[in-house]
Amino acid sequence: MTEPVERPRAARETLPRRAAPVTVLTVLHAEWIKYRTLASYPITTLAVLALIVGMGLLSAFSLVWNVDAGASGGGAPALPPGQFLDGMQYAYVLLGILAVVFTASEYTQATLLPSLLAAPKRVPVLAAKTGLIGLAGLVVGALGSAIVLLVAPGLLAGVELTVDDAPEAVVRVIVGSGVSLALMGVLAVGLAALICSLVGSFITVVVLLTVAPIALSAVPVEWVAKLMVYLPTVVGSQYLSPDPTATIVDPWWGLVILAGWALAFLVAGGLALCSRDA
């Protein structure tokens, strides 16, 4: 019998290794590396948080200054918590721009092709980007609104103003802030995947979230003006209303409609991504 010939060590090291399976989690990890290693992404995310908190506290300070300049606030009714979160409107736009740059810049910088070569199935790539931006929006929105509602009552205590601390109102505002900001980010990711142009996606997001509500409200036609309520930034902000029973759309149904917007753009973007060349 002949002895088995042992392969040299160098030859063994050059043998091809079995490639690890590409899953949504591995693609998500790759997208997370992109997100955290480019400084502009985490800085912009923190800027969204600072915008929500800063504008909320500025609203509280303005109330304190107005009360100091006029009559005492003693005996005034409790203020609705949504009154301190006007900054959410600006946060929607800023996170939408971040989502557009994170998605569409790969077309401009020609880095999408390597990503698709590493993950041949395109849906996991879009799902990873969507999940990452959605999670960032959820955490930042909920955390920012919670900080505002935690600090604002202390600022108003000196002028005898109170904030409505009913659990239903507080939960509605905190959860609504997180969910609505996450859905705005998902909407922007889908739109960027659909348009596949950084400048075009940037302009479309800004127009849809800021210009369109103003333009429709200015049209002197009743049914056109009513359509404004169903635009993303308007319907997604119904949870901030001081009297949810007086809103045209129920706050939670408003978030459902916003989710429909986000899902429609995401599906359209996914179909476009899968049907064209990188």
Summary of the structure (lengths in Angstrom):
residues: 278
radius of gyration: 24.1
end to end distance: 57.2
largest distance: 106.3
contacts: 893
relative contact order: 0.13
helix: 77%
strand: 1%
